[in-house]
């Protein structure tokens, strides 16, 4: 999820702070998810997906090599 979340955030040209604001999370928590320091729950996954305007599956799909 961390790699996909960061890539999708970059694609949308959002900062961690902007993503945090859109998803109702703290910027610190968004950073922790992107670093893989914490595991996000399914409800957080849904909030992040909605904030990025993507399907939640896009966040957990294995990255293409």
N, C-alpha and C positions, 0 to 999 in steps of 0.2 A: 504494500500500500504506500509506503514511504516514497519509493521511486516514482510511482505513477502519480501520486499527489503533487510532488514537486514539479514533474514534467507538465502536468495539466495546468498547474498554477502559472508556470513560466509561459506556457502557450497562451494563456488568457492575459498575460502581462500584469499579474496581480502580485503585490507584495504579501508577505506572511500576515502583516497587519490588516491588509484589505480583506484577505481570505478569512481571517479571524473575525473581523467585523461582520462580514456577510453570513458567516455560519454561526455567529453567537458564541464563539469560543475565545479564549485568550490567545494572544499572539505567542506566548510562551508555550502553550499546549500545542498549537499548530507546529511550531518549531520542533517540539519533542516528537510529534508524530512523524514529521519529515526526516528526522535523524534516526528514527526507529527505536527511540528510547522508551516509548510507551506503545502499547497496543490499543487501538481505538475500538470502542464497542460498535455494534451494528447501528445503534441510533446516531452515534457520532459520524459513522461512515455515511449515513443518509444525509446528515446535515451538511457535511463537506461536499458530497456529490451535488446536492441542491445548490449550494453556493457556487460551485464550479459549472453548474448547468450541464452535468454529465450523468450518465447512468451509473448507479453505484457499482455495477460490475466492472466499469472502466477503472475503478480504483483498485480492485483486487485481482484483475486479470494479470497473468504473467507478462512481463514486458517482452516485446518482440526483439529478437537479436539480429 
